[in-house]
Amino acid sequence: MGKSNRIRALNAEKKMANSVKPTKKKGMPSWLASLIAAVLAIVVVAVCVLGVLSSNGVLKRHTYPIRSENFKISSNMMSYFYQLQVQSFTTNYQSYISYFSLDTSASLKDQVFGDPAKGGMETSILGSYEGTWFDYFMDLAADQASQLLVYCEEAEKREITLDDDDMAEIDSTLNTLTSSATLVGYTADSYIASVYGAGVKEKDIRAAMELSLLAEKAAAAVQEDLLNGITDGDILTKYNADPKLFQLVDYSYYTINVKYEDVAKEVLGSDYSEDELKAKEADVLAAYTEKINEAKSLVEALKATTDQKAFMNIVYKDRAESHYDTQYATINVDAEKIPDEETRKAIKTAMVDALLAALAEEKEETSVAYTVDGEKYTLYGKEVTKEFAEAMEKVENSCYSSLTTDKTTYNPEKKYYIANDEFSIWAFDDARVANETFSVLDGDGKDSATVTKDKEYFTASAYIMNAPKYRDETLARNVAYMLFSKEADAKAAIDALGGVTLSIEEFEKIADEKGATGHTKVDDYTEGTLQLDAFDEWLYADTTTAGSYTKTPIKADDSTYVVGYYIGEGNPAWKVTVKSELFSERYEEYYKSMETAFTVTVKEKLLAKVEG
């Protein structure tokens, strides 16, 4: 196996066991025949015993694919770690599994990663990889196991051990596993074997958990030491070395994409043939050129603006017209009931203006697009048929719904510096001031008025600087939170908090009493840390003050319920960012020193024999 994304070809050894029936040869002494029979009997018994030992996991419990000086991981434990990787992967990528060359109901040793005949889309999502799916997951498991042993050796060095609370935590997890087995009518061992591999027993999982928890305690100790070792002086020195790496700019932008293939479909129809494209290539290229020139003109108009409001007005107008064209193409009205082209253009212009006005006023919905006087229907000053008026009302509603989504999408963004990025180089220049504009073009026609289809795409982006580079002084927040698998338990914990200010110790005690699956305290929490918008909205709301907690559980995407407790303000955001960068650098350096100090041996042939 080896390091992640490194595959060594494993040659499958196929051995054919032929039954040998000894024949009593003429003239063979009786004592020799008896001896041979006795030896064969012993061999048969030995083979049977080995089969039982193998099925019970005894042999694999005493073979060690990965080991360090003071710790070792058996084949059964590796089977457990391997299956954890498979289970985690299938959970995280469940929406994409059908597009992958992966069938978890069959042996993964026979399934090639990225096999195009079986989907193979994983290469575009996960990256390229050579080998089987078994190799892929075993690489991940072997890396995880190797890192565990490095940290376990660090624990040995620091004299860190598991205490009674740690063992109780493991007991609790294993009891849950046993209960799950009972619910589905299995014994604990048969259930464990069905989930984690033949021969894997509770004792193997316990051993793996003990190593994992020991490694976790060592990692926490290392982290605490490294974080405590970072001084304000270190932070300031790191910041002053290259301030732009830790500064922000606020900007708005708009990007227009033109694809040659999309234009060809518009000109020739979605099911065009190569012969049709060749015959009308000039027409397609002319339409492609026209769209590219329109995109360039739009970007130039955006660059000519002098403030964000004017910039965004152009953006929203373009979005409104685009939504109109898309929705208008879907109306189902007889041709004779549709007005002439001049009337349609006037209605489009008026409807787009009305959409933009409603958006500016932040209305929840637009007004009725048409009026009725007897049998006379008037749509934006134009007399139309009832059928057309009603169809256009739906068009307007759909457009406005999309526009309100756009308004959220195109909120001013904050951006950190990115090396070798054309926009970043411009945006973080010392000369930048508010309301300056910038554009980036790419693809066919980028540098010339003459358009060819060499790249078959064109992209134009316009930017306006809302706030030139600055140091983010926003204060981070110190927070604690509990996690629950059931909403009722989370509500019970909130009730137990009692609406009064609590110490962190009291908060954690309630979490334990109410069966939280976990709880933690985070110093200097910044937006996005949990990747849970509802949690950030609560934490950073004006009404959230020190001692506040969530009044109702916050549901996470994975059906976990979060109860948060705001402790108080932390450090400025820029200091948190610099400290995080320093910690990452020092952690990487420290881990390399641990890898050098603690040798971990990996026997790939033994890993290849793990059930998969």
Helices and strands as residue ranges (DSSP letters): H 30-55, H 58-61, E 66-67, E 72-73, H 75-92, G 97-99, G 108-110, G 116-118, H 122-126, H 133-158, H 164-183, H 188-196, H 202-228, H 232-241, G 243-246, E 248-259, H 260-268, H 274-279, H 281-303, H 308-328, G 335-337, H 341-360, E 370-373, E 376-379, E 382-384, H 386-409, E 413-415, H 422-427, E 437-443, E 457-470, E 475-484, H 487-497, H 504-513, E 518-525, H 533-539, E 554-555, E 561-572, H 573-597, E 601-602, H 604-608
